[in-house]
């Protein structure tokens, strides 16, 4: 275990390759972020649809209730 | 005879506002169709969500491989080599008791891991995470 974190110089044989991979990693992370934003958008849309769904159901219940009243009134 | 019976079963209801009733009926029908349309839309959204999720999983798998590759490309040195390379660095050796404790802990963890269902993706990820946490603790 190294007692303190001090800068050290080490030889990296495939420096260029590492840098290239890091660049690819950055691009991939950006891509994942984009996908997550897309996912979030879809989730919001789904929630909106489900809310509308509930609204319509309430509306149907109300209308049926009115019809029932109309049919049972003398 | 049958016709008479049928007539006696007929029941007439007075509808005060037939237009309203008709409207309510049509609107209920409209709302029902709207719900059916929404069900279809929700289904489509969920499919799209699945596709996005699959893409995220694939990207993350590739990321994992890339990070692993970077780690593999980084130089690895033993304590002795490190001491030779950078003599001013102080390298502490773990005490024997601590090592024992660690090995006991490791054994317990290993037993737990063996008890868990082997092979499932979740277990593999849990194991990989605990490995990384251990490495971070040892830094």
Backbone of each chain as ProteinMPNN parsed JSONL, in Angstrom:
{"seq_chain_A": "XXXXXXXXXXXXXXXXXXXXXXXXXXXXXXXXXXXXXXXXXXXXXXXXXXXXXXXXXXXXXXXXXXXXXXXXXX", "coords_chain_A": {"N_chain_A": [[0.846, -1.202, 0.0], [0.615, 2.185, -0.856], [1.721, 4.871, 1.007], [1.21, 7.651, 0.729], [-0.436, 9.67, -1.716], [1.423, 10.337, -4.299], [2.704, 12.035, -7.178], [3.794, 9.916, -9.774], [6.099, 8.787, -12.262], [5.522, 6.712, -14.848], [6.295, 4.146, -17.225], [4.458, 3.874, -20.09], [3.664, 1.566, -22.359], [1.797, 1.37, -24.447], [0.75, 3.961, -25.009], [-0.585, 5.611, -26.916], [-2.601, 3.931, -27.739], [-4.06, 3.663, -25.406], [-4.971, 6.283, -25.047], [-6.58, 6.496, -27.284], [-8.526, 4.576, -26.68], [-9.625, 5.734, -24.414], [-10.795, 7.95, -25.556], [-12.768, 6.704, -27.088], [-14.239, 5.627, -25.008], [-15.223, 7.976, -23.84], [-16.889, 8.868, -25.905], [-18.715, 6.799, -25.948], [-19.858, 7.047, -23.402], [-21.126, 9.485, -23.693], [-22.99, 8.714, -25.581], [-24.514, 6.901, -24.089], [-25.572, 8.665, -22.251], [-27.219, 10.137, -23.906], [-29.013, 8.161, -24.669], [-30.208, 7.684, -22.218], [-31.511, 10.085, -21.813], [-33.362, 9.916, -23.84], [-34.815, 7.763, -22.902], [-35.904, 8.848, -20.583], [-37.582, 10.744, -21.686], [-39.423, 9.087, -22.979], [-40.493, 7.862, -20.779], [-41.809, 9.984, -19.518], [-43.73, 10.513, -21.456], [-45.178, 8.137, -21.36], [-46.224, 8.279, -18.794], [-47.884, 10.489, -19.07], [-49.738, 9.464, -20.886], [-50.866, 7.452, -19.332], [-52.043, 8.971, -17.352], [-53.983, 10.319, -18.84], [-55.499, 8.202, -19.552], [-56.592, 7.433, -17.104], [-58.105, 9.703, -16.625], [-59.981, 9.554, -18.723], [-61.295, 7.227, -17.984], [-62.505, 8.042, -15.62], [-64.221, 9.869, -16.672], [-65.898, 8.23, -18.192], [-67.11, 6.766, -16.14], [-68.525, 8.794, -14.89], [-70.302, 9.586, -16.922], [-71.774, 7.25, -17.294], [-72.976, 7.075, -14.882], [-74.645, 9.303, -15.01], [-76.325, 8.5, -17.08], [-77.542, 6.337, -15.913], [-78.941, 7.57, -13.929], [-80.707, 9.055, -15.451], [-82.193, 7.05, -16.656], [-83.401, 5.851, -14.507], [-84.913, 7.777, -13.341], [-88.121, 9.175, -12.618]], "CA_chain_A": [[0.0, 0.0, 0.0], [1.391, 3.426, -0.917], [1.211, 5.668, 2.117], [0.66, 8.927, 0.271], [-0.614, 9.72, -3.16], [2.384, 11.263, -4.904], [2.793, 11.768, -8.619], [4.903, 9.063, -10.198], [6.229, 8.677, -13.709], [5.654, 5.319, -15.251], [6.387, 3.955, -18.669], [3.273, 3.23, -20.66], [4.086, 1.105, -23.686], [0.799, 1.614, -25.494], [0.139, 5.23, -24.627], [-1.531, 6.058, -27.941], [-3.759, 3.033, -27.721], [-4.86, 4.004, -24.221], [-5.659, 7.553, -25.329], [-7.672, 6.2, -28.242], [-9.604, 3.874, -25.963], [-10.288, 6.716, -23.532], [-11.683, 8.752, -26.415], [-13.941, 5.876, -27.409], [-15.039, 5.546, -23.772], [-15.942, 9.254, -23.718], [-17.978, 8.887, -26.89], [-19.733, 5.83, -25.512], [-20.556, 7.629, -22.243], [-22.041, 10.502, -24.249], [-24.075, 7.961, -26.215], [-25.374, 6.361, -23.029], [-26.317, 9.813, -21.702], [-28.252, 10.441, -24.903], [-30.026, 7.106, -24.56], [-30.948, 7.875, -20.962], [-32.415, 11.225, -22.039], [-34.44, 9.361, -24.658], [-35.599, 6.914, -22.004], [-36.63, 9.756, -19.693], [-38.65, 11.332, -22.515], [-40.445, 8.044, -23.166], [-41.151, 7.648, -19.484], [-42.744, 11.102, -19.33], [-44.845, 10.292, -22.39], [-45.97, 7.026, -20.835], [-46.947, 8.778, -17.629], [-48.954, 11.349, -19.602], [-50.769, 8.59, -21.46], [-51.567, 6.759, -18.248], [-52.892, 9.974, -16.696], [-55.14, 10.525, -19.712], [-56.241, 6.958, -19.442], [-57.35, 7.542, -15.855], [-59.075, 10.784, -16.835], [-61.052, 9.028, -19.566], [-62.064, 6.256, -17.199], [-63.351, 8.825, -14.709], [-65.263, 10.469, -17.516], [-66.869, 7.172, -18.517], [-67.861, 6.472, -14.912], [-69.436, 9.91, -14.681], [-71.35, 9.534, -17.955], [-72.616, 6.076, -17.019], [-73.766, 7.454, -13.707], [-75.688, 10.209, -15.513], [-77.28, 7.705, -17.858], [-78.283, 5.522, -14.946], [-79.885, 8.491, -13.269], [-81.725, 9.402, -16.443], [-83.041, 5.881, -16.892], [-84.15, 5.464, -13.299], [-85.759, 8.883, -12.873], [-89.528, 9.0, -13.032]], "C_chain_A": [[0.882, 1.254, 0.0], [0.815, 4.385, 0.107], [0.581, 6.979, 1.67], [0.502, 8.895, -1.234], [0.313, 10.784, -3.73], [2.441, 10.997, -6.397], [3.99, 10.877, -8.935], [4.929, 8.991, -11.722], [6.444, 7.216, -14.068], [5.672, 5.21, -16.765], [5.124, 3.237, -19.159], [3.606, 2.873, -22.099], [3.098, 1.49, -24.782], [0.012, 2.881, -25.189], [-0.945, 5.657, -25.609], [-2.813, 5.234, -27.92], [-4.694, 3.371, -26.558], [-5.66, 5.277, -24.479], [-6.829, 7.33, -26.287], [-8.854, 5.528, -27.552], [-10.368, 4.848, -25.072], [-11.24, 7.596, -24.347], [-12.963, 7.991, -26.764], [-14.859, 5.781, -26.197], [-15.872, 6.821, -23.612], [-17.136, 9.316, -24.662], [-19.111, 7.957, -26.449], [-20.534, 6.387, -24.346], [-21.553, 8.681, -22.724], [-23.253, 9.824, -24.89], [-25.058, 7.424, -25.187], [-26.21, 7.489, -22.417], [-27.494, 10.165, -22.613], [-29.402, 9.427, -24.802], [-30.863, 7.275, -23.295], [-31.933, 9.033, -21.088], [-33.64, 10.769, -22.84], [-35.405, 8.545, -23.788], [-36.49, 7.772, -21.105], [-37.828, 10.376, -20.425], [-39.799, 10.335, -22.697], [-41.229, 7.802, -21.882], [-42.188, 8.745, -19.213], [-43.983, 10.91, -20.206], [-45.783, 9.209, -21.844], [-46.827, 7.49, -19.654], [-48.126, 9.649, -18.062], [-50.108, 10.502, -20.127], [-51.572, 7.903, -20.37], [-52.484, 7.718, -17.493], [-54.161, 10.223, -17.506], [-56.104, 9.353, -19.632], [-57.184, 7.028, -18.226], [-58.459, 8.59, -15.987], [-60.278, 10.27, -17.639], [-61.93, 8.033, -18.81], [-63.016, 6.971, -16.243], [-64.536, 9.417, -15.475], [-66.354, 9.446, -17.831], [-67.744, 6.879, -17.293], [-68.925, 7.544, -14.68], [-70.619, 9.828, -15.653], [-72.319, 8.38, -17.681], [-73.546, 6.378, -15.843], [-74.936, 8.35, -14.13], [-76.771, 9.441, -16.272], [-78.169, 6.871, -16.938], [-79.353, 6.38, -14.262], [-81.058, 8.789, -14.2], [-82.717, 8.252, -16.64], [-83.887, 5.527, -15.673], [-85.058, 6.583, -12.785], [-87.182, 8.715, -13.397], [-90.079, 10.302, -13.62]], "O_chain_A": [[1.811, 1.347, 0.802], [-0.378, 4.687, 0.106], [-0.469, 7.371, 2.18], [1.219, 8.181, -1.936], [0.027, 11.979, -3.654], [2.25, 9.863, -6.837], [5.081, 11.086, -8.404], [3.896, 9.12, -12.379], [7.412, 6.583, -13.648], [5.141, 6.059, -17.481], [4.783, 2.148, -18.698], [3.802, 3.746, -22.945], [3.484, 1.88, -25.884], [-1.217, 2.873, -25.12], [-2.058, 6.012, -25.221], [-3.924, 5.745, -28.059], [-5.918, 3.369, -26.688], [-6.851, 5.354, -24.178], [-7.911, 7.894, -26.122], [-10.014, 5.857, -27.799], [-11.594, 4.797, -24.983], [-12.333, 7.941, -23.898], [-14.066, 8.536, -26.743], [-16.082, 5.844, -26.32], [-17.059, 6.766, -23.293], [-18.228, 9.746, -24.292], [-20.292, 8.286, -26.561], [-21.753, 6.223, -24.297], [-22.677, 8.759, -22.229], [-24.384, 10.291, -24.763], [-26.272, 7.481, -25.38], [-27.388, 7.308, -22.105], [-28.601, 10.448, -22.155], [-30.58, 9.782, -24.843], [-32.072, 7.04, -23.3], [-33.039, 8.985, -20.551], [-34.774, 11.165, -22.57], [-36.625, 8.631, -23.924], [-37.664, 7.469, -20.894], [-38.919, 10.511, -19.873], [-40.974, 10.685, -22.586], [-42.439, 7.573, -21.893], [-43.292, 8.471, -18.743], [-45.116, 11.112, -19.769], [-47.006, 9.35, -21.867], [-48.0, 7.135, -19.54], [-49.219, 9.562, -17.501], [-51.279, 10.772, -19.859], [-52.794, 7.783, -20.461], [-53.566, 7.334, -17.048], [-55.258, 10.326, -16.957], [-57.326, 9.502, -19.644], [-58.376, 6.73, -18.309], [-59.585, 8.395, -15.529], [-61.431, 10.516, -17.285], [-63.149, 8.005, -18.979], [-64.168, 6.572, -16.074], [-65.669, 9.457, -14.996], [-67.548, 9.735, -17.754], [-68.964, 6.76, -17.404], [-70.065, 7.246, -14.325], [-71.775, 9.981, -15.261], [-73.533, 8.528, -17.823], [-74.715, 5.993, -15.821], [-76.065, 8.178, -13.669], [-77.964, 9.701, -16.122], [-79.371, 6.725, -17.159], [-80.492, 5.96, -14.056], [-82.223, 8.776, -13.8], [-83.922, 8.468, -16.773], [-84.972, 4.962, -15.81], [-85.878, 6.359, -11.895], [-87.403, 8.178, -14.483], [-91.241, 10.354, -14.023]]}, "seq_chain_B": "XXXXXXXXXXXXXXXXXXXXXXXXXXXXXXXXXXXXXXXXXXXXXXXXXXXXXXXXXXXXXXXXXXXXXXXXXXXXXXXXXXXXXXXXXXXXXXXXXXXXXXXXXXXXXXXXXXXXXXXXXXXXXXXXXXXXXXXXXXX", "coords_chain_B": {"N_chain_B": [[-100.749, -16.537, -27.198], [-98.066, -16.601, -26.325], [-97.26, -14.174, -27.304], [-98.757, -12.45, -25.752], [-97.618, -12.846, -23.263], [-95.094, -11.862, -23.741], [-95.726, -9.195, -24.207], [-96.57, -8.447, -21.671], [-94.18, -8.441, -20.361], [-92.808, -6.305, -21.36], [-91.397, -3.123, -20.708], [-91.792, 0.206, -20.099], [-89.935, 3.134, -20.121], [-89.712, 6.458, -19.104], [-87.881, 8.88, -20.652], [-86.497, 11.788, -19.808], [-84.704, 13.563, -20.952], [-83.762, 12.813, -23.828], [-81.829, 13.515, -25.674], [-79.643, 14.231, -24.206], [-79.037, 11.816, -22.986], [-78.33, 10.304, -25.173], [-76.111, 11.755, -25.959], [-74.421, 11.371, -23.755], [-74.026, 8.657, -23.939], [-72.74, 8.428, -26.386], [-70.46, 9.913, -25.838], [-69.315, 8.371, -23.84], [-68.684, 6.153, -25.288], [-66.837, 7.266, -26.988], [-64.818, 7.941, -25.167], [-64.102, 5.393, -24.347], [-63.021, 4.346, -26.672], [-60.903, 6.087, -26.92], [-59.358, 5.311, -24.728], [-58.646, 2.761, -25.554], [-57.04, 3.428, -27.694], [-55.042, 4.757, -26.327], [-54.023, 2.642, -24.857], [-52.806, 1.197, -26.837], [-50.89, 3.066, -27.629], [-49.374, 3.25, -25.257], [-48.365, 0.681, -25.18], [-46.707, 0.734, -27.419], [-44.896, 2.699, -26.561], [-43.734, 1.391, -24.41], [-42.459, -0.693, -25.727], [-40.587, 0.759, -27.165], [-39.15, 1.76, -25.021], [-38.029, -0.582, -24.057], [-36.335, -1.2, -26.174], [-34.548, 0.959, -26.041], [-33.471, 0.475, -23.526], [-32.185, -1.975, -23.986], [-30.236, -1.121, -25.761], [-28.798, 0.553, -24.059], [-27.807, -1.327, -22.271], [-26.162, -2.829, -23.978], [-24.298, -0.867, -24.727], [-23.156, -0.335, -22.25], [-21.981, -2.768, -21.69], [-20.02, -2.836, -23.642], [-18.586, -0.636, -22.795], [-17.618, -1.574, -20.383], [-15.844, -3.531, -21.26], [-14.02, -1.916, -22.605], [-13.007, -0.313, -20.537], [-11.83, -2.284, -19.019], [-9.891, -3.081, -20.811], [-8.302, -0.802, -20.923], [-7.35, -0.818, -18.343], [-5.861, -3.154, -18.452], [-3.856, -2.359, -20.177], [-2.419, -0.561, -18.734], [0.623, -0.088, -16.895], [1.847, -2.727, -14.826], [3.212, -3.187, -11.69], [5.281, -4.903, -9.361], [5.66, -4.732, -5.754], [8.362, -4.657, -5.211], [9.499, -3.922, -7.635], [8.386, -1.42, -7.889], [9.57, -0.126, -5.747], [12.149, -0.092, -6.585], [11.95, 1.473, -8.846], [10.866, 3.908, -7.896], [12.36, 5.008, -5.395], [11.882, 6.761, -3.272], [9.32, 6.434, -2.482], [7.07, 5.349, -0.007], [6.316, 2.183, 0.962], [3.901, 0.483, 2.517], [3.618, -2.53, 4.309], [1.046, -4.881, 4.725], [-0.163, -5.721, 7.95], [0.234, -8.875, 9.645], [-1.962, -9.747, 11.143], [-4.006, -8.239, 10.123], [-4.027, -9.178, 7.568], [-4.828, -11.744, 8.041], [-7.375, -11.261, 9.022], [-8.529, -10.249, 6.756], [-8.394, -12.439, 5.09], [-10.11, -14.154, 6.405], [-12.456, -12.74, 6.213], [-12.659, -12.716, 3.481], [-13.045, -15.419, 3.024], [-15.539, -15.782, 4.171], [-17.085, -14.185, 2.518], [-16.731, -15.51, 0.138], [-17.973, -17.915, 0.688], [-20.555, -17.001, 0.953], [-20.992, -16.142, -1.604], [-20.866, -18.524, -2.963], [-23.091, -19.763, -2.004], [-25.076, -18.259, -3.124], [-27.088, -18.113, -6.102], [-25.362, -19.408, -8.746], [-24.043, -18.0, -11.771], [-26.133, -16.261, -12.618], [-26.816, -13.064, -14.114], [-27.075, -10.923, -12.383], [-25.755, -11.784, -10.071], [-23.186, -12.055, -11.034], [-22.593, -9.403, -11.596], [-22.778, -8.325, -9.028], [-20.649, -9.593, -7.796], [-18.518, -8.623, -9.331], [-18.694, -5.936, -8.665], [-18.134, -5.974, -5.907], [-15.54, -6.84, -6.02], [-14.264, -4.658, -7.241], [-14.751, -2.724, -5.312], [-13.201, -3.739, -3.252], [-10.674, -3.47, -4.381], [-10.566, -0.693, -4.508], [-10.569, -0.061, -1.817], [-8.13, -1.031, -1.119], [-6.406, 0.721, -2.277]], "CA_chain_B": [[-100.395, -16.718, -25.776], [-96.672, -16.175, -26.155], [-97.214, -12.731, -27.584], [-99.332, -11.765, -24.582], [-96.579, -12.907, -22.204], [-94.041, -10.931, -24.152], [-96.232, -7.837, -24.001], [-96.609, -8.134, -20.238], [-92.803, -8.249, -19.899], [-92.302, -5.023, -21.859], [-91.364, -2.098, -19.661], [-91.541, 1.507, -20.741], [-89.3, 4.123, -19.23], [-89.781, 7.819, -19.637], [-86.574, 9.563, -20.646], [-86.781, 13.222, -19.828], [-83.829, 14.276, -21.892], [-83.142, 11.769, -24.672], [-80.638, 14.042, -26.349], [-78.549, 14.14, -23.224], [-78.702, 10.398, -22.821], [-77.625, 9.913, -26.405], [-74.8, 12.404, -25.922], [-73.619, 10.663, -22.746], [-73.699, 7.339, -24.482], [-71.718, 8.613, -27.432], [-69.212, 10.366, -25.208], [-68.724, 7.201, -23.165], [-68.127, 5.34, -26.366], [-65.649, 7.99, -27.458], [-63.781, 7.782, -24.139], [-63.637, 4.0, -24.375], [-62.126, 4.213, -27.832], [-59.67, 6.829, -26.589], [-58.552, 4.457, -23.842], [-58.071, 1.69, -26.377], [-55.961, 4.046, -28.458], [-53.952, 5.01, -25.375], [-53.414, 1.341, -24.525], [-51.932, 0.901, -27.973], [-49.743, 3.986, -27.551], [-48.536, 2.849, -24.113], [-47.685, -0.539, -25.614], [-45.621, 1.169, -28.313], [-43.89, 3.401, -25.748], [-43.006, 0.378, -23.632], [-41.55, -1.4, -26.652], [-39.477, 1.689, -27.437], [-38.346, 1.804, -23.797], [-37.258, -1.831, -24.042], [-35.257, -1.076, -27.164], [-33.544, 1.888, -25.503], [-32.821, -0.219, -22.419], [-31.27, -2.964, -24.58], [-29.086, -0.383, -26.297], [-27.99, 1.0, -22.906], [-27.103, -2.509, -21.753], [-25.086, -3.153, -24.922], [-23.261, 0.171, -24.62], [-22.466, -0.511, -20.97], [-21.132, -3.968, -21.826], [-18.843, -2.425, -24.421], [-17.803, 0.25, -21.92], [-16.941, -2.428, -19.396], [-14.708, -4.154, -21.957], [-13.022, -0.871, -22.89], [-12.352, 0.065, -19.274], [-10.976, -3.416, -18.673], [-8.75, -3.056, -21.727], [-7.436, 0.284, -20.465], [-6.698, -1.296, -17.132], [-4.852, -4.143, -18.865], [-2.736, -1.681, -20.849], [-1.637, 0.199, -17.757], [1.713, -0.935, -16.394], [1.663, -3.37, -13.52], [4.502, -3.372, -11.024], [5.246, -5.513, -8.035], [6.149, -3.787, -4.744], [9.821, -4.572, -5.34], [9.787, -3.121, -8.841], [7.985, -0.045, -7.595], [10.566, 0.416, -4.834], [13.345, 0.16, -7.397], [11.648, 2.585, -9.753], [10.669, 5.136, -7.115], [12.82, 4.64, -4.051], [11.378, 7.659, -2.202], [7.94, 6.091, -2.099], [6.989, 4.47, 1.148], [5.317, 1.131, 0.736], [3.579, -0.208, 3.776], [3.144, -3.906, 4.158], [-0.085, -5.13, 5.614], [0.205, -6.538, 9.11], [-0.214, -10.262, 9.519], [-3.316, -9.919, 11.687], [-4.933, -7.638, 9.166], [-4.113, -10.103, 6.442], [-5.656, -12.863, 8.496], [-8.752, -10.794, 9.068], [-8.99, -10.135, 5.379], [-8.615, -13.757, 4.508], [-11.33, -14.688, 7.004], [-13.57, -12.017, 5.592], [-12.754, -13.207, 2.101], [-13.631, -16.758, 3.039], [-16.978, -15.641, 4.431], [-17.707, -13.663, 1.295], [-16.694, -16.581, -0.865], [-19.025, -18.865, 1.058], [-21.847, -16.375, 0.603], [-21.11, -16.137, -3.065], [-21.136, -19.888, -3.415], [-24.481, -20.074, -1.661], [-25.956, -17.56, -4.073], [-27.274, -18.795, -7.388], [-24.264, -19.054, -9.646], [-24.346, -17.84, -13.184], [-27.072, -15.216, -13.008], [-26.151, -11.801, -14.435], [-27.084, -10.072, -11.186], [-24.686, -12.255, -9.185], [-21.899, -11.724, -11.659], [-22.389, -7.964, -11.408], [-22.539, -8.096, -7.608], [-19.28, -10.046, -7.534], [-17.602, -7.674, -9.973], [-18.74, -4.696, -7.886], [-17.425, -6.15, -4.64], [-14.11, -6.913, -6.374], [-13.791, -3.294, -7.474], [-14.754, -2.049, -4.014], [-12.033, -4.224, -2.53], [-9.507, -2.84, -5.002], [-10.573, 0.712, -4.113], [-10.185, -0.003, -0.407], [-6.699, -1.329, -1.028], [-5.607, 1.796, -2.904]], "C_chain_B": [[-98.985, -16.194, -25.486], [-96.527, -14.672, -26.376], [-97.718, -11.928, -26.392], [-98.304, -11.702, -23.443], [-95.475, -11.896, -22.467], [-94.465, -9.489, -23.876], [-96.228, -7.458, -22.526], [-95.203, -7.896, -19.675], [-92.238, -6.906, -20.34], [-92.43, -3.958, -20.777], [-91.006, -0.771, -20.299], [-90.987, 2.498, -19.725], [-89.394, 5.479, -19.888], [-88.4, 8.463, -19.542], [-86.84, 11.054, -20.835], [-85.973, 13.947, -20.902], [-83.091, 13.286, -22.79], [-81.869, 12.223, -25.375], [-79.408, 13.906, -25.452], [-78.076, 12.708, -23.055], [-77.871, 9.908, -24.007], [-76.193, 10.483, -26.385], [-73.877, 11.67, -24.943], [-73.142, 9.311, -23.255], [-72.57, 7.445, -25.521], [-70.38, 9.034, -26.839], [-68.512, 9.233, -24.457], [-68.031, 6.31, -24.181], [-66.812, 5.952, -26.866], [-64.486, 7.807, -26.461], [-63.221, 6.371, -24.136], [-62.66, 3.789, -25.528], [-60.802, 4.939, -27.592], [-58.764, 5.984, -25.715], [-57.886, 3.345, -24.644], [-56.881, 2.211, -27.196], [-54.74, 4.295, -27.551], [-53.242, 3.718, -24.985], [-52.402, 0.979, -25.616], [-50.673, 1.774, -27.929], [-48.786, 3.587, -26.426], [-47.722, 1.6, -24.473], [-46.47, -0.177, -26.487], [-44.495, 1.843, -27.527], [-43.048, 2.387, -24.966], [-42.032, -0.412, -24.504], [-40.327, -0.536, -26.941], [-38.543, 1.761, -26.23], [-37.444, 0.571, -23.696], [-36.061, -1.744, -24.989], [-34.14, -0.179, -26.641], [-32.753, 1.205, -24.393], [-31.801, -1.234, -22.939], [-30.017, -2.275, -25.126], [-28.171, 0.068, -25.164], [-27.165, -0.171, -22.378], [-25.925, -2.863, -22.666], [-23.931, -2.163, -24.812], [-22.449, -0.024, -23.343], [-21.545, -1.731, -20.996], [-19.845, -3.608, -22.565], [-17.931, -1.536, -23.579], [-16.983, -0.554, -20.921], [-15.688, -3.047, -20.029], [-13.611, -3.121, -22.201], [-12.257, -0.456, -21.638], [-11.386, -1.035, -18.845], [-9.709, -3.404, -19.528], [-7.759, -1.962, -21.314], [-6.642, -0.15, -19.24], [-5.579, -2.288, -17.483], [-3.621, -3.474, -19.491], [-1.862, -0.865, -19.886], [-0.541, -0.695, -17.18], [1.413, -1.505, -15.015], [3.046, -3.594, -12.917], [4.306, -4.075, -9.698], [5.794, -4.477, -7.053], [7.654, -3.566, -4.917], [10.206, -3.692, -6.53], [9.498, -1.653, -8.585], [9.018, 0.639, -6.706], [11.847, 0.76, -5.601], [13.144, 1.391, -8.27], [11.555, 3.915, -9.016], [11.073, 4.872, -5.671], [12.24, 5.508, -2.935], [9.962, 7.318, -1.741], [7.94, 5.07, -0.971], [5.911, 3.419, 0.908], [5.103, 0.358, 2.03], [3.131, -1.627, 3.482], [2.02, -4.125, 5.141], [0.366, -6.028, 6.764], [-0.408, -7.93, 8.962], [-1.647, -10.446, 10.007], [-4.358, -9.384, 10.715], [-5.153, -8.577, 7.977], [-5.011, -11.296, 6.798], [-7.126, -12.495, 8.482], [-9.35, -10.762, 7.673], [-9.299, -11.503, 4.795], [-9.868, -14.402, 5.085], [-12.565, -14.082, 6.355], [-13.801, -12.528, 4.168], [-13.435, -14.574, 2.041], [-15.137, -16.693, 3.24], [-17.704, -15.184, 3.176], [-17.81, -14.733, 0.215], [-17.796, -17.607, -0.599], [-20.393, -18.319, 0.68], [-22.08, -16.416, -0.896], [-21.454, -17.522, -3.612], [-22.577, -20.299, -3.139], [-25.439, -19.451, -2.657], [-26.024, -18.34, -5.373], [-26.141, -18.435, -8.337], [-24.77, -18.814, -11.058], [-25.287, -16.712, -13.554], [-26.319, -13.903, -13.199], [-26.018, -10.911, -13.203], [-25.952, -10.468, -10.247], [-23.317, -11.901, -9.728], [-21.567, -10.256, -11.419], [-22.074, -7.65, -9.956], [-21.099, -8.465, -7.254], [-18.258, -9.056, -8.104], [-17.538, -6.375, -9.178], [-17.953, -4.831, -6.586], [-15.915, -6.265, -4.885], [-13.53, -5.514, -6.53], [-13.733, -2.516, -6.161], [-13.536, -2.45, -3.188], [-10.763, -3.546, -3.051], [-9.405, -1.38, -4.574], [-10.138, 0.869, -2.657], [-8.688, -0.209, -0.249], [-5.818, -0.242, -1.624], [-4.848, 2.616, -1.869]], "O_chain_B": [[-98.759, -15.448, -24.533], [-95.751, -14.003, -25.694], [-97.181, -10.87, -26.064], [-98.14, -10.685, -22.77], [-94.999, -11.193, -21.576], [-93.683, -8.676, -23.384], [-95.928, -6.321, -22.162], [-95.044, -7.238, -18.647], [-91.278, -6.419, -19.744], [-93.415, -3.895, -20.042], [-89.985, -0.669, -20.979], [-91.517, 2.661, -18.626], [-89.179, 5.618, -21.092], [-87.832, 8.57, -18.455], [-87.332, 11.502, -21.87], [-86.472, 14.799, -21.637], [-81.931, 12.96, -22.54], [-80.961, 11.433, -25.634], [-78.319, 13.526, -25.881], [-76.879, 12.43, -22.989], [-76.868, 9.21, -23.857], [-75.223, 9.81, -26.734], [-72.719, 11.385, -25.25], [-72.007, 8.896, -23.022], [-71.61, 6.675, -25.525], [-69.318, 8.583, -27.268], [-67.284, 9.146, -24.44], [-66.94, 5.79, -23.948], [-65.831, 5.255, -27.125], [-63.345, 7.558, -26.849], [-62.022, 6.168, -23.948], [-61.621, 3.145, -25.38], [-59.736, 4.479, -27.999], [-57.552, 5.939, -25.925], [-56.714, 3.03, -24.439], [-55.869, 1.531, -27.363], [-53.592, 4.081, -27.939], [-52.024, 3.694, -24.806], [-51.296, 0.517, -25.337], [-49.558, 1.303, -28.155], [-47.567, 3.581, -26.599], [-46.55, 1.481, -24.116], [-45.373, -0.707, -26.312], [-43.313, 1.606, -27.777], [-41.827, 2.506, -24.873], [-40.929, -0.753, -24.076], [-39.194, -1.017, -26.962], [-37.321, 1.814, -26.374], [-36.278, 0.656, -23.312], [-34.946, -2.15, -24.661], [-32.957, -0.493, -26.769], [-31.531, 1.331, -24.317], [-30.696, -1.344, -22.408], [-28.899, -2.769, -24.976], [-26.947, -0.012, -25.267], [-25.98, -0.027, -22.078], [-24.829, -3.159, -22.19], [-22.759, -2.542, -24.802], [-21.224, 0.103, -23.344], [-20.469, -1.724, -20.398], [-18.747, -4.009, -22.179], [-16.705, -1.643, -23.622], [-15.819, -0.254, -20.653], [-14.62, -3.082, -19.419], [-12.426, -3.406, -22.028], [-11.039, -0.274, -21.662], [-10.281, -0.765, -18.373], [-8.61, -3.676, -19.045], [-6.544, -2.162, -21.348], [-5.445, 0.11, -19.118], [-4.501, -2.264, -16.89], [-2.498, -3.959, -19.353], [-0.718, -0.531, -20.195], [-0.738, -1.896, -16.997], [0.81, -0.852, -14.163], [3.938, -4.132, -13.572], [3.309, -3.874, -9.005], [6.334, -3.454, -7.474], [8.153, -2.448, -4.788], [11.1, -2.849, -6.448], [10.246, -0.767, -8.997], [9.313, 1.822, -6.876], [12.526, 1.746, -5.314], [14.033, 2.229, -8.414], [12.102, 4.923, -9.463], [10.233, 4.553, -4.83], [12.116, 5.061, -1.795], [9.474, 7.846, -0.742], [8.683, 4.089, -0.975], [4.745, 3.742, 0.68], [5.995, -0.314, 2.547], [2.376, -1.888, 2.546], [2.046, -3.611, 6.259], [1.157, -6.955, 6.586], [-1.405, -8.133, 8.269], [-2.441, -11.172, 9.409], [-5.42, -9.971, 10.511], [-6.26, -8.746, 7.466], [-5.813, -11.775, 5.997], [-7.989, -13.245, 8.026], [-10.485, -11.176, 7.436], [-10.303, -11.705, 4.111], [-10.601, -15.1, 4.383], [-13.536, -14.754, 6.008], [-14.928, -12.738, 3.719], [-14.259, -14.855, 1.171], [-15.906, -17.413, 2.604], [-18.763, -15.697, 2.814], [-18.803, -14.848, -0.503], [-18.453, -18.098, -1.517], [-21.259, -19.031, 0.172], [-23.18, -16.679, -1.383], [-22.212, -17.671, -4.571], [-23.197, -21.05, -3.892], [-26.473, -20.027, -2.995], [-25.131, -19.124, -5.697], [-25.981, -17.267, -8.691], [-25.792, -19.359, -11.475], [-25.256, -16.24, -14.69], [-25.313, -13.653, -12.535], [-25.004, -10.243, -13.001], [-25.268, -9.608, -9.692], [-22.414, -11.505, -8.99], [-20.435, -9.901, -11.089], [-21.215, -6.816, -9.668], [-20.422, -7.75, -6.515], [-17.275, -8.703, -7.451], [-16.469, -5.781, -9.03], [-17.204, -3.932, -6.205], [-15.112, -5.838, -4.056], [-12.448, -5.216, -6.022], [-12.799, -1.752, -5.919], [-12.921, -1.623, -2.516], [-9.904, -3.113, -2.283], [-8.313, -0.878, -4.308], [-9.429, 1.813, -2.309], [-8.059, 0.365, 0.641], [-4.597, -0.292, -1.482], [-4.133, 3.553, -2.227]]}, "name": "protein", "num_of_chains": 2, "seq": "XXXXXXXXXXXXXXXXXXXXXXXXXXXXXXXXXXXXXXXXXXXXXXXXXXXXXXXXXXXXXXXXXXXXXXXXXXXXXXXXXXXXXXXXXXXXXXXXXXXXXXXXXXXXXXXXXXXXXXXXXXXXXXXXXXXXXXXXXXXXXXXXXXXXXXXXXXXXXXXXXXXXXXXXXXXXXXXXXXXXXXXXXXXXXXXXXXXXXXXXXXXXXXXXXXXXX"}
